[in-house]
């Protein structure tokens, strides 16, 4: 897929950012270090997702990594560990601090636009947790995952103890998190962690094919609202509050320009061109992220 020149290239040193055909591509870009995760990478990822979310021309984000591996986890170089240690507050001080993997995971969680993670090779530690809040996880046949925290003597990060049970069930999440064992693409798909497996050379084309279908067929305001509803009301103990909110949303949307375009496009058997914009048309009474 052809890409435009990356925007604000100077702002990014450890990732790349580009936009083409209304699809933003955010890629980890330390292939010489197997995309080892760093504090700077975390900060750059958050800025890049901010940039994609604020750009009305962007409808979908494809999130991937340069080279043979998505991300082999935290870069354990002494200088990187020392840099992170400098940033970590004393836990008793009550200061607000986001650990680096969770900083990215939570920014993706708050997106108003769908995120498609395209993963090949190793996705270990931070490499496994930063994709948990993506809407899709497409994997290459050579992908291998590991939530290895217990084997490093540290605690699970990236809000993985919240996301993982919701994706794969409590039993599977406990197995992976407690044992810290590695598992392959087939197990990831069978468990529901990943959506589909592809040969390495087909991984990105398949991700862009999915992204293009979302761009061509869906309304950005509808997608943003549905994504938020799933996360904010899908876990409630009762469906009643969700139905109340559904009813209000439906009452407001039936006469909207987006609905008019969607119905007309369906009857005319053509692709819709939805006029709504997330920045100004997303209902302000939706539950906040």
KETORKOL-690482 format. One line per field, with one value per residue (C-alpha): z, y, x; residue number from 0. Coordinates in nm, 3 decimals, padded with zeros to 5 digits. Each point is the difference from the previous one (the first is absolute). Example, Ala and Ser with C-alpha at 12.3 -4.5 7.8 and 13.67 -1.06 7.14 Angstrom:
<recs>
zz <- c(00.780 / -00.066)
yy <- c(-00.450 / 00.344)
xx <- c(01.230 / 00.137)
resi <- c(0 / 1)
</recs>
This chain:
<recs>
zz <- c(00.000 / -00.100 / 00.280 / 00.010 / 00.153 / 00.380 / 00.175 / 00.270 / -00.064 / 00.225 / 00.297 / -00.013 / 00.041 / 00.106 / -00.191 / -00.341 / -00.087 / -00.343 / -00.150 / -00.331 / -00.119 / 00.336 / 00.182 / 00.246 / 00.041 / 00.330 / 00.010 / 00.267 / -00.162 / 00.188 / -00.209 / 00.093 / 00.362 / -00.097 / 00.086 / 00.367 / 00.191 / 00.147 / 00.188 / -00.307 / -00.216 / 00.244 / -00.007 / -00.380 / -00.037 / 00.217 / -00.208 / -00.323 / 00.113 / 00.115 / -00.350 / -00.173 / 00.227 / -00.059 / -00.381 / -00.153 / -00.320 / 00.188 / 00.036 / 00.110 / 00.150 / -00.093 / 00.281 / -00.085 / 00.039 / -00.236 / -00.058 / 00.094 / 00.347 / 00.129 / 00.342 / 00.228 / 00.312 / 00.216 / -00.114 / 00.286 / -00.083 / 00.329 / -00.125 / -00.088 / 00.337 / 00.172 / -00.202 / 00.098 / 00.363 / -00.001 / -00.106 / 00.246 / 00.307 / 00.348 / 00.011 / 00.346 / -00.128 / -00.179 / -00.319 / -00.333 / -00.226 / -00.287 / -00.065 / -00.363 / -00.144 / 00.167 / -00.123 / -00.356 / 00.079 / 00.165 / -00.282 / -00.251 / 00.235 / -00.015 / -00.382 / -00.194 / -00.304 / -00.045 / 00.034 / -00.189 / 00.144 / -00.255 / 00.191 / -00.123 / 00.187 / 00.372 / 00.197 / 00.354 / 00.322 / -00.104 / -00.357 / 00.108 / 00.223 / -00.221 / -00.256 / 00.246 / -00.043 / -00.380 / -00.176 / -00.220 / 00.035 / -00.324 / 00.036 / -00.224 / 00.013 / 00.174 / 00.281 / 00.357 / 00.313 / 00.362 / 00.311 / 00.167 / 00.309 / 00.258 / -00.157 / 00.043 / 00.359 / -00.086 / -00.015 / -00.297 / -00.187 / -00.270 / 00.185 / -00.124 / 00.304 / -00.110 / -00.378 / -00.026 / 00.192 / -00.204 / -00.325 / 00.075 / 00.323 / 00.357 / -00.025 / -00.306 / 00.135 / 00.330 / -00.179 / -00.218 / 00.275 / 00.277 / -00.205 / -00.218 / -00.274 / -00.368 / -00.243 / -00.376 / -00.252 / -00.017 / 00.375 / -00.016 / -00.262 / 00.168 / 00.328 / -00.155 / 00.059 / -00.375 / -00.279 / -00.286 / -00.114 / -00.322 / -00.169 / 00.085 / -00.343 / 00.007 / 00.351 / -00.081 / -00.324 / 00.197 / 00.270 / -00.262 / -00.172 / 00.326 / 00.065 / -00.349 / 00.052 / 00.320 / -00.181 / -00.296 / 00.176 / 00.347 / 00.159 / 00.222 / 00.259 / 00.022 / 00.039 / 00.277 / 00.190 / -00.035 / 00.116 / 00.307 / 00.075 / -00.010 / 00.246 / 00.232 / 00.010 / -00.125 / 00.341 / 00.205 / 00.217 / -00.163 / -00.363 / 00.112 / 00.010 / -00.338 / -00.150 / 00.140 / -00.165 / -00.322 / -00.018 / 00.037 / -00.261 / -00.244 / 00.047 / -00.074 / -00.292 / -00.215 / -00.137 / -00.029 / -00.326 / 00.057 / 00.025 / -00.309 / -00.192 / 00.132 / -00.096 / -00.344 / -00.074 / 00.095 / -00.223 / -00.284 / 00.038 / 00.026 / 00.259 / 00.249 / 00.045 / 00.358 / 00.084 / 00.380 / 00.182 / 00.334 / 00.128 / -00.026 / -00.040 / 00.265 / 00.259 / 00.310 / 00.232 / -00.079 / 00.299 / 00.014 / -00.050)
yy <- c(00.000 / 00.337 / 00.253 / 00.375 / 00.160 / -00.037 / 00.307 / 00.169 / -00.239 / 00.198 / -00.066 / -00.375 / -00.186 / -00.351 / -00.034 / 00.106 / 00.166 / 00.036 / 00.046 / -00.125 / -00.072 / 00.118 / -00.267 / 00.095 / -00.243 / 00.010 / -00.227 / -00.079 / 00.080 / -00.152 / -00.315 / -00.022 / -00.050 / -00.220 / 00.302 / -00.016 / 00.223 / 00.324 / 00.299 / 00.217 / -00.251 / 00.005 / 00.379 / 00.010 / -00.258 / 00.203 / 00.311 / -00.191 / -00.138 / 00.352 / 00.123 / -00.268 / 00.054 / 00.377 / -00.029 / -00.019 / -00.134 / -00.312 / -00.269 / -00.305 / -00.065 / -00.295 / -00.068 / -00.211 / -00.035 / 00.025 / -00.307 / -00.362 / 00.057 / 00.214 / 00.067 / -00.221 / 00.191 / 00.256 / 00.096 / -00.128 / 00.212 / 00.147 / 00.357 / -00.059 / -00.158 / 00.291 / 00.251 / -00.167 / -00.021 / 00.375 / 00.054 / -00.239 / 00.179 / -00.143 / -00.198 / 00.135 / 00.357 / -00.039 / 00.158 / -00.072 / -00.209 / -00.229 / -00.294 / 00.009 / -00.295 / 00.104 / 00.356 / -00.131 / -00.258 / 00.258 / 00.251 / -00.262 / -00.081 / 00.365 / 00.019 / 00.106 / -00.187 / -00.373 / -00.135 / -00.308 / -00.158 / -00.197 / -00.220 / -00.217 / -00.172 / 00.057 / 00.192 / -00.043 / 00.195 / 00.355 / -00.129 / -00.217 / 00.253 / 00.311 / -00.168 / -00.125 / 00.310 / -00.010 / -00.091 / -00.264 / -00.209 / -00.161 / -00.226 / -00.155 / -00.375 / 00.056 / 00.215 / -00.103 / 00.160 / 00.000 / 00.176 / -00.068 / 00.222 / -00.279 / -00.136 / 00.337 / 00.055 / 00.299 / 00.061 / -00.008 / 00.332 / 00.170 / -00.058 / -00.357 / -00.144 / 00.199 / -00.050 / -00.357 / -00.179 / 00.191 / -00.112 / -00.364 / -00.092 / -00.028 / -00.346 / 00.074 / 00.340 / -00.153 / -00.270 / 00.246 / 00.257 / -00.242 / -00.232 / 00.270 / -00.263 / 00.078 / -00.102 / 00.009 / 00.163 / -00.303 / 00.011 / 00.377 / -00.040 / -00.303 / 00.191 / 00.315 / 00.219 / 00.030 / 00.018 / -00.170 / -00.148 / 00.096 / -00.072 / 00.272 / 00.159 / 00.019 / 00.142 / 00.372 / -00.033 / -00.178 / 00.270 / 00.272 / -00.194 / -00.008 / 00.367 / 00.098 / -00.187 / 00.199 / 00.326 / -00.078 / -00.153 / 00.151 / 00.333 / 00.142 / 00.137 / -00.335 / -00.187 / 00.233 / -00.029 / -00.378 / -00.041 / 00.210 / -00.180 / -00.342 / 00.106 / 00.213 / -00.186 / -00.349 / -00.110 / 00.125 / -00.249 / 00.088 / 00.085 / 00.259 / 00.306 / -00.099 / -00.026 / 00.342 / 00.151 / -00.198 / 00.144 / 00.358 / -00.053 / -00.156 / 00.281 / 00.257 / -00.185 / -00.098 / 00.350 / 00.074 / 00.068 / -00.317 / -00.215 / 00.163 / -00.072 / -00.356 / -00.087 / 00.163 / -00.172 / -00.337 / 00.049 / 00.131 / -00.286 / 00.232 / 00.072 / 00.268 / 00.333 / 00.088 / 00.374 / -00.034 / 00.084 / -00.145 / 00.330 / 00.183 / -00.261 / -00.264 / 00.026 / 00.179 / -00.219 / -00.319 / -00.143 / 00.140 / -00.225)
xx <- c(00.000 / 00.140 / 00.044 / 00.020 / 00.307 / -00.011 / -00.133 / 00.206 / 00.288 / 00.233 / -00.227 / 00.063 / 00.327 / -00.106 / -00.327 / -00.128 / -00.329 / -00.160 / -00.344 / -00.137 / -00.353 / -00.141 / 00.202 / 00.275 / 00.287 / 00.187 / 00.304 / 00.255 / 00.333 / 00.293 / 00.047 / 00.369 / -00.116 / -00.298 / -00.213 / 00.093 / -00.240 / 00.134 / -00.132 / 00.047 / -00.186 / -00.290 / -00.018 / 00.024 / -00.276 / -00.234 / 00.072 / -00.056 / -00.336 / -00.091 / 00.087 / -00.206 / -00.300 / 00.001 / 00.026 / -00.349 / 00.158 / 00.114 / -00.266 / 00.202 / 00.345 / 00.221 / 00.248 / 00.304 / 00.376 / 00.297 / 00.214 / -00.057 / -00.147 / -00.282 / 00.156 / 00.211 / -00.095 / 00.173 / 00.349 / 00.215 / 00.306 / 00.132 / -00.038 / -00.367 / -00.078 / 00.176 / -00.204 / -00.327 / 00.114 / 00.056 / -00.360 / -00.161 / -00.136 / 00.002 / -00.325 / -00.074 / 00.010 / -00.333 / 00.134 / -00.167 / 00.224 / -00.084 / 00.228 / 00.119 / -00.197 / -00.324 / 00.046 / -00.034 / -00.269 / -00.221 / 00.044 / -00.118 / -00.289 / -00.108 / 00.010 / -00.309 / 00.132 / 00.056 / 00.353 / 00.120 / 00.315 / 00.207 / 00.244 / 00.286 / 00.279 / 00.035 / -00.262 / 00.125 / -00.052 / -00.081 / -00.026 / -00.293 / -00.175 / 00.003 / -00.226 / -00.264 / -00.218 / 00.017 / -00.324 / 00.160 / 00.315 / 00.116 / 00.303 / 00.262 / 00.050 / 00.334 / -00.148 / 00.077 / -00.142 / 00.105 / -00.128 / 00.333 / -00.022 / -00.001 / 00.320 / 00.171 / -00.108 / -00.220 / -00.375 / -00.235 / -00.014 / -00.202 / -00.330 / 00.035 / -00.179 / -00.309 / 00.014 / 00.123 / -00.280 / -00.256 / 00.161 / 00.083 / -00.179 / 00.121 / 00.155 / 00.212 / 00.106 / 00.108 / 00.200 / 00.190 / 00.058 / 00.097 / 00.219 / 00.154 / 00.033 / 00.032 / -00.275 / -00.040 / -00.232 / -00.228 / -00.063 / -00.052 / -00.273 / -00.161 / -00.027 / -00.146 / 00.305 / 00.063 / -00.256 / 00.184 / 00.334 / 00.177 / 00.329 / 00.251 / -00.005 / -00.381 / -00.035 / 00.009 / -00.200 / -00.273 / 00.008 / -00.036 / -00.278 / -00.193 / 00.076 / -00.122 / -00.327 / -00.058 / 00.084 / -00.226 / -00.300 / -00.042 / -00.092 / 00.278 / -00.243 / -00.182 / 00.328 / 00.121 / -00.328 / -00.019 / 00.360 / -00.068 / -00.326 / 00.166 / 00.269 / -00.211 / -00.334 / 00.081 / 00.129 / -00.297 / -00.187 / -00.333 / -00.088 / -00.255 / 00.233 / 00.141 / -00.347 / -00.094 / 00.306 / -00.061 / -00.349 / 00.121 / 00.271 / -00.245 / -00.252 / 00.269 / 00.157 / -00.298 / -00.042 / 00.370 / 00.188 / 00.204 / -00.312 / -00.147 / 00.318 / 00.023 / -00.357 / 00.028 / 00.332 / -00.149 / -00.305 / 00.216 / 00.250 / 00.298 / 00.268 / -00.106 / 00.174 / -00.084 / 00.015 / 00.026 / 00.322 / 00.099 / 00.140 / -00.334 / -00.274 / 00.074 / -00.283 / 00.126 / -00.208 / 00.193 / 00.185 / 00.355 / 00.300)
resi <- c(0 / 1 / 2 / 3 / 4 / 5 / 6 / 7 / 8 / 9 / 10 / 11 / 12 / 13 / 14 / 15 / 16 / 17 / 18 / 19 / 20 / 21 / 22 / 23 / 24 / 25 / 26 / 27 / 28 / 29 / 30 / 31 / 32 / 33 / 34 / 35 / 36 / 37 / 38 / 39 / 40 / 41 / 42 / 43 / 44 / 45 / 46 / 47 / 48 / 49 / 50 / 51 / 52 / 53 / 54 / 55 / 56 / 57 / 58 / 59 / 60 / 61 / 62 / 63 / 64 / 65 / 66 / 67 / 68 / 69 / 70 / 71 / 72 / 73 / 74 / 75 / 76 / 77 / 78 / 79 / 80 / 81 / 82 / 83 / 84 / 85 / 86 / 87 / 88 / 89 / 90 / 91 / 92 / 93 / 94 / 95 / 96 / 97 / 98 / 99 / 100 / 101 / 102 / 103 / 104 / 105 / 106 / 107 / 108 / 109 / 110 / 111 / 112 / 113 / 114 / 115 / 116 / 117 / 118 / 119 / 120 / 121 / 122 / 123 / 124 / 125 / 126 / 127 / 128 / 129 / 130 / 131 / 132 / 133 / 134 / 135 / 136 / 137 / 138 / 139 / 140 / 141 / 142 / 143 / 144 / 145 / 146 / 147 / 148 / 149 / 150 / 151 / 152 / 153 / 154 / 155 / 156 / 157 / 158 / 159 / 160 / 161 / 162 / 163 / 164 / 165 / 166 / 167 / 168 / 169 / 170 / 171 / 172 / 173 / 174 / 175 / 176 / 177 / 178 / 179 / 180 / 181 / 182 / 183 / 184 / 185 / 186 / 187 / 188 / 189 / 190 / 191 / 192 / 193 / 194 / 195 / 196 / 197 / 198 / 199 / 200 / 201 / 202 / 203 / 204 / 205 / 206 / 207 / 208 / 209 / 210 / 211 / 212 / 213 / 214 / 215 / 216 / 217 / 218 / 219 / 220 / 221 / 222 / 223 / 224 / 225 / 226 / 227 / 228 / 229 / 230 / 231 / 232 / 233 / 234 / 235 / 236 / 237 / 238 / 239 / 240 / 241 / 242 / 243 / 244 / 245 / 246 / 247 / 248 / 249 / 250 / 251 / 252 / 253 / 254 / 255 / 256 / 257 / 258 / 259 / 260 / 261 / 262 / 263 / 264 / 265 / 266 / 267 / 268 / 269 / 270 / 271 / 272 / 273 / 274 / 275 / 276 / 277 / 278 / 279 / 280 / 281 / 282 / 283 / 284 / 285 / 286 / 287 / 288)
</recs>
